[in-house]
Amino acid sequence: ELATPVYWSSTLDLSASDDQPVWRYMDFAKFVTMLQHGGIYFPRADQFQDSFEGAAGLASRQTERDDFYLNYFRKAVTSAPPGMKVPVLTTEKIEGEARGLLNSVKSISGEVRNLLVSCWHGSEGESEALWRLYCPPPSVGLAIRTTVGRLWDATAEDASAIVGRVHYVDFKQTFTTLQKERIFCKRSSLRHENEIRVVLANDRKRPVLGKLLLC
């Protein structure tokens, strides 16, 4: 580990140009199913095999992570916007407010694995590695090629839709934001995927395991 870890302190840059080509590799059976239903299926994030999907960091570093954000919230509750008087708070009040904010954010961010996700590979050309991963011999497969702009168009009727590039994180050296946008963070060992993903909101009260988005 680094002596001084790096932390996410601002909004992630998820931007990808509209003309960025993206690919999705699948076996023939899944392609036929897509044609029959006329849309893209979005599984819930917790249905993926990767146990780190939506993770904020290593469990062994949770205390370190909480301490960092507690310090951030302590500064937040003792600061004031320009032109306003800095609030006078007791140490106990500051600590209580900071811990309350931390617990609130962690509670909301815990819903990240409830989000619905469709994964695409951002690349100008085909990937031999992904052909072998998703269409291993002797299976018959194919790849759909489109663009980021067309993914935005396909999800235009869902106001919750976000199309963004994935950030790859070394969890031994850092951890991610506590916000839901960490659904766009994955382990650095998966960097070869060069992923662009589409994320949709899921119903908080009646979450579904997946959703078909008609195109």
Phi, psi and chi 1 to 4 in degrees:
 res  aa     phi    psi   chi1   chi2   chi3   chi4
   1 GLU       -  154.2  -63.9 -175.1    8.6      -
   2 LEU   -74.9  150.1  -63.3  178.0      -      -
   3 ALA   -65.9  -36.3      -      -      -      -
   4 THR  -118.5   99.3  -54.7      -      -      -
   5 PRO   -64.6  158.2  -20.7   33.4      -      -
   6 VAL  -100.6  137.4  178.1      -      -      -
   7 TYR  -121.2  151.1  -55.6  104.6      -      -
   8 TRP   -77.9  122.0  -64.9  109.1      -      -
   9 SER  -123.5    2.5   57.8      -      -      -
  10 SER  -148.3  176.4   60.5      -      -      -
  11 THR   -64.0  136.5  -58.3      -      -      -
  12 LEU   -67.6  143.2  -66.4  176.6      -      -
  13 ASP   -85.3  103.3  178.7   10.5      -      -
  14 LEU   -96.8    2.3  -53.5  178.6      -      -
  15 SER   -62.3  141.9   61.0      -      -      -
  16 ALA  -146.4  137.0      -      -      -      -
  17 SER   -65.8  148.0   62.5      -      -      -
  18 ASP   -59.9  -29.9  -75.3  -10.6      -      -
  19 ASP   -90.6    7.8   59.5   -2.8      -      -
  20 GLN   -65.2  119.4  165.8   68.6   57.9      -
  21 PRO   -69.1  140.9  -18.0   32.3      -      -
  22 VAL  -132.3  149.4  -68.1      -      -      -
  23 TRP  -126.9  148.7  -57.6   71.7      -      -
  24 ARG  -134.6  119.2 -175.6  169.5  176.5   82.0
  25 TYR   -96.7  137.9  -61.9   82.4      -      -
  26 MET  -157.1  160.8   64.1 -175.2   70.8      -
  27 ASP   -79.3  166.7   60.4   38.5      -      -
  28 PHE   -63.2  -35.6 -172.0   70.7      -      -
  29 ALA   -61.9  -41.6      -      -      -      -
  30 LYS   -67.0  -35.3  -71.7 -175.8  178.4 -180.0
  31 PHE   -65.0  -43.6  177.1   65.6      -      -
  32 VAL   -61.1  -42.3  170.9      -      -      -
  33 THR   -61.5  -40.8  -60.6      -      -      -
  34 MET   -61.1  -42.7  177.7 -178.2  -69.6      -
  35 LEU   -66.7  -40.2  -67.4  179.7      -      -
  36 GLN   -64.3  -39.6  -71.5  175.4  -24.0      -
  37 HIS   -90.1  -15.4  -67.9  -73.3      -      -
  38 GLY    67.8   37.1      -      -      -      -
  39 GLY  -168.8 -179.1      -      -      -      -
  40 ILE  -103.0  130.4  -56.9  171.1      -      -
  41 TYR   -89.6  131.2 -177.5   70.3      -      -
  42 PHE  -111.7  102.2  -74.7   71.4      -      -
  43 PRO   -74.1  156.8   27.4  -33.8      -      -
  44 ARG   -72.5  144.1 -161.9  167.1   67.9 -170.4
  45 ALA   -56.3  -34.1      -      -      -      -
  46 ASP   -76.0    0.1   64.8   -1.3      -      -
  47 GLN   -90.3   -9.9  -59.6  -59.9  -62.0      -
  48 PHE   -73.3  154.9  -67.2  148.5      -      -
  49 GLN   -72.2  -27.2  -67.1 -177.8  -12.5      -
  50 ASP   -69.9  113.6 -174.6    5.0      -      -
  51 SER   -68.8  -14.8   60.1      -      -      -
  52 PHE   -90.1    4.0  -83.0   83.6      -      -
  53 GLU   -60.2  120.3 -171.0   66.8   52.4      -
  54 GLY    76.7   11.4      -      -      -      -
  55 ALA   -72.3  147.1      -      -      -      -
  56 ALA   -87.7  -21.7      -      -      -      -
  57 GLY   163.3 -173.9      -      -      -      -
  58 LEU   -71.1  139.5  -63.9  174.9      -      -
  59 ALA   -60.0  -32.4      -      -      -      -
  60 SER   -67.8  -14.0   60.9      -      -      -
  61 ARG  -111.9   16.9  -58.2 -173.6   65.9 -165.4
  62 GLN   -62.7  -41.2 -178.9  172.9  -23.6      -
  63 THR   -61.4  -43.7  -60.8      -      -      -
  64 GLU   -62.1  -41.0  179.8 -175.8   -6.3      -
  65 ARG   -66.2  -44.8 -173.8  167.4   64.0 -111.1
  66 ASP   -63.1  -40.7  -73.0   -7.8      -      -
  67 ASP   -62.1  -40.2  -73.3  -15.7      -      -
  68 PHE   -62.2  -47.1  169.6   79.3      -      -
  69 TYR   -73.3  -31.4  -77.1  109.3      -      -
  70 LEU   -61.1  -43.8  -86.0  174.1      -      -
  71 ASN   -63.0  -38.5 -170.8   50.4      -      -
  72 TYR   -62.6  -44.6  174.4   84.3      -      -
  73 PHE   -71.7  -31.4  -70.5  131.4      -      -
  74 ARG   -61.0  -41.8  -70.5 -177.1 -170.7  112.4
  75 LYS   -67.6  -36.2  -67.2  178.6  179.5  177.9
  76 ALA   -65.5  -42.6      -      -      -      -
  77 VAL   -77.9  -12.3  -60.7      -      -      -
  78 THR  -107.0   13.4   54.1      -      -      -
  79 SER  -113.5  161.8  -57.2      -      -      -
  80 ALA  -138.8  150.4      -      -      -      -
  81 PRO   -60.8  157.9  -21.8   33.4      -      -
  82 PRO   -54.2  134.0  -26.3   35.2      -      -
  83 GLY    90.2   -5.9      -      -      -      -
  84 MET  -111.6  154.3  -63.7 -174.1   67.8      -
  85 LYS   -76.3  136.5 -172.8  176.9 -179.3 -179.5
  86 VAL   -67.8  127.7  176.5      -      -      -
  87 PRO   -65.4  143.7   25.1  -34.8      -      -
  88 VAL   -98.5  112.2  178.6      -      -      -
  89 LEU  -127.4  147.8  -57.7  172.0      -      -
  90 THR   -74.2  162.5   63.9      -      -      -
  91 THR   -58.4  -40.3  -58.2      -      -      -
  92 GLU   -65.5  -39.3  -69.6   77.3   10.1      -
  93 LYS   -67.0  -42.8 -178.5   66.0  172.7  176.8
  94 ILE   -60.1  -45.9  -66.2  171.6      -      -
  95 GLU   -64.5  -41.4 -168.5   66.2   17.8      -
  96 GLY   -64.9  -42.9      -      -      -      -
  97 GLU   -64.8  -42.8  -68.6  -74.3  -16.0      -
  98 ALA   -63.3  -45.7      -      -      -      -
  99 ARG   -67.6  -33.5  -69.5 -169.6  177.2  -82.2
 100 GLY   -65.0  -42.0      -      -      -      -
 101 LEU   -65.0  -42.3  -73.4  169.6      -      -
 102 LEU   -61.5  -47.5  176.2   63.3      -      -
 103 ASN   -63.9  -37.2  -68.1  -25.9      -      -
 104 SER   -65.3  -47.2  177.2      -      -      -
 105 VAL   -65.4  -40.9  171.3      -      -      -
 106 LYS   -64.9  -35.2  -71.4  175.4   69.6  174.2
 107 SER   -65.6  -43.0  174.6      -      -      -
 108 ILE   -71.3  -44.0  -64.6  173.9      -      -
 109 SER   -68.3  -19.6   68.4      -      -      -
 110 GLY   -64.7  -14.6      -      -      -      -
 111 GLU   -83.3    2.6  -61.1  174.1    8.0      -
 112 VAL   -60.4  -33.8   67.6      -      -      -
 113 ARG   -77.1   -0.7  -72.7  173.0   61.4   81.3
 114 ASN   -90.8   -9.2 -171.3   46.9      -      -
 115 LEU   -71.1  156.5  -65.0  170.3      -      -
 116 LEU  -102.1  131.9  -55.1  169.9      -      -
 117 VAL  -134.6  137.0 -177.3      -      -      -
 118 SER  -120.7  127.9  177.9      -      -      -
 119 CYS  -106.3  135.5  -53.4      -      -      -
 120 TRP  -133.4  155.6  -62.0   73.3      -      -
 121 HIS  -103.1  120.2  171.8   63.5      -      -
 122 GLY   -87.4  113.7      -      -      -      -
 123 SER  -165.6  150.2  175.2      -      -      -
 124 GLU   -72.3  -31.2  -66.7  -66.5  -29.9      -
 125 GLY  -129.2 -178.0      -      -      -      -
 126 GLU   -72.6  161.1  -61.7  178.5   44.9      -
 127 SER  -120.3  116.5  167.1      -      -      -
 128 GLU   -61.6  -38.6  177.6   67.5   22.3      -
 129 ALA   -62.5  -41.5      -      -      -      -
 130 LEU   -75.0  -29.5  -66.2 -175.5      -      -
 131 TRP   -58.9  -46.6  -89.0  119.1      -      -
 132 ARG   -70.2  -31.2  -68.0 -177.4  177.0  -83.2
 133 LEU   -73.3  -45.9  178.9   62.0      -      -
 134 TYR   -99.1  -17.8  -68.1  102.4      -      -
 135 CYS  -134.8   60.1  -49.0      -      -      -
 136 PRO   -67.8  143.0   27.1  -35.8      -      -
 137 PRO   -57.7  144.4  -22.1   33.8      -      -
 138 PRO   -95.4   16.7   35.4  -36.4      -      -
 139 SER   -66.3  154.7   63.2      -      -      -
 140 VAL   -99.8  128.8  176.5      -      -      -
 141 GLY  -139.7  179.0      -      -      -      -
 142 LEU  -154.2  169.4   52.7   86.7      -      -
 143 ALA  -127.2  134.4      -      -      -      -
 144 ILE   -95.7  130.7  -63.2  175.0      -      -
 145 ARG  -116.3  126.8 -176.7 -177.5 -173.5  -83.6
 146 THR  -144.8 -157.9 -175.6      -      -      -
 147 THR  -133.1  163.8   64.2      -      -      -
 148 VAL   -59.4  -41.1  166.8      -      -      -
 149 GLY   -59.3  -39.4      -      -      -      -
 150 ARG   -71.9  -30.3  -71.3  177.0  178.7  173.2
 151 LEU   -65.1  -42.0  -71.2  179.2      -      -
 152 TRP   -59.4  -43.9  -83.9  113.7      -      -
 153 ASP   -62.1  -40.4  -68.6  -18.7      -      -
 154 ALA   -67.1  -25.8      -      -      -      -
 155 THR  -107.1   13.0   57.7      -      -      -
 156 ALA   -58.6  -30.5      -      -      -      -
 157 GLU   -81.6   -7.4  -65.8 -173.2    4.5      -
 158 ASP  -105.7  107.0 -168.9  -37.9      -      -
 159 ALA   -63.8  -19.4      -      -      -      -
 160 SER   -84.4  -10.3   72.9      -      -      -
 161 ALA   -64.3  135.8      -      -      -      -
 162 ILE  -132.7  127.9  -60.4  176.4      -      -
 163 VAL  -109.1  121.6 -178.1      -      -      -
 164 GLY  -154.5  160.4      -      -      -      -
 165 ARG   -84.4  148.2   62.1 -173.3  178.5   89.8
 166 VAL   -85.9  140.4  167.6      -      -      -
 167 HIS   -99.2  139.6  -70.7 -109.4      -      -
 168 TYR  -106.4  127.1  -66.1   93.6      -      -
 169 VAL  -120.9  134.4 -180.0      -      -      -
 170 ASP   -90.0  100.9 -175.8  -11.2      -      -
 171 PHE   -68.0  -11.9  -74.4  115.1      -      -
 172 LYS   -77.3  -18.6  -67.9 -178.0  178.6  179.5
 173 GLN  -114.2  -15.9  -61.4 -177.4    8.5      -
 174 THR  -154.8  178.7 -173.7      -      -      -
 175 PHE  -143.6  168.2   46.6   77.6      -      -
 176 THR   -94.5  177.0   71.0      -      -      -
 177 THR   -62.5  156.6  173.4      -      -      -
 178 LEU   -83.9  -10.1  -70.2  178.5      -      -
 179 GLN   -74.8  165.3  -56.0  -59.9  -37.0      -
 180 LYS   -63.4  -19.5  -73.6 -173.9  178.3 -179.1
 181 GLU   -63.6   -8.5   64.7 -175.4   11.3      -
 182 ARG   -68.9   -5.2   74.2  169.3 -174.1 -102.1
 183 ILE   -62.7  -15.7 -166.7   63.8      -      -
 184 PHE   -96.9   19.8  -71.1   94.7      -      -
 185 CYS  -119.7  135.2  -65.7      -      -      -
 186 LYS  -137.8  168.8  -61.6 -177.0   73.3  172.4
 187 ARG   -63.7  143.9  -68.9  174.8  -65.2  159.6
 188 SER   -62.6  -24.0   56.2      -      -      -
 189 SER   -67.9  -11.8   59.2      -      -      -
 190 LEU  -103.0   15.7  -61.1  173.8      -      -
 191 ARG   -57.7  -28.8 -169.8  179.2  -58.9  -84.6
 192 HIS   -61.4  -18.8   63.7  -81.0      -      -
 193 GLU   -70.8  -26.4  -65.5  178.7  -10.1      -
 194 ASN    42.6   57.1 -163.8   31.1      -      -
 195 GLU   -82.5  139.4 -173.1  175.9  -30.5      -
 196 ILE  -113.8  126.8  -59.2  -73.9      -      -
 197 ARG  -124.5  153.0   52.8  177.8   36.6 -177.9
 198 VAL  -109.4  128.0 -171.6      -      -      -
 199 VAL  -121.0  132.7  177.7      -      -      -
 200 LEU  -119.7  150.1  -53.9  179.0      -      -
 201 ALA   -71.9  153.7      -      -      -      -
 202 ASN  -117.6  152.1 -160.2  -11.1      -      -
 203 ASP   -64.8  124.7 -168.2  -56.9      -      -
 204 ARG   -69.7  -36.0  -66.0  176.1   61.2 -176.6
 205 LYS   -85.0  -34.7  -65.0 -177.9  178.8  179.8
 206 ARG  -130.0   68.5  -62.1  179.3  179.2  178.9
 207 PRO   -67.5  146.3   25.5  -35.4      -      -
 208 VAL  -108.8  158.1  -64.8      -      -      -
 209 LEU   -75.2  -20.5  -67.7  176.5      -      -
 210 GLY  -172.5  167.1      -      -      -      -
 211 LYS  -145.7  138.7  174.3 -178.5  177.9  179.4
 212 LEU   -95.1  120.4 -178.9   69.8      -      -
 213 LEU   -99.4  110.9 -173.4   69.7      -      -
 214 LEU   -68.6  138.3  -60.4  178.9      -      -
 215 CYS  -121.1      -  -59.9      -      -      -
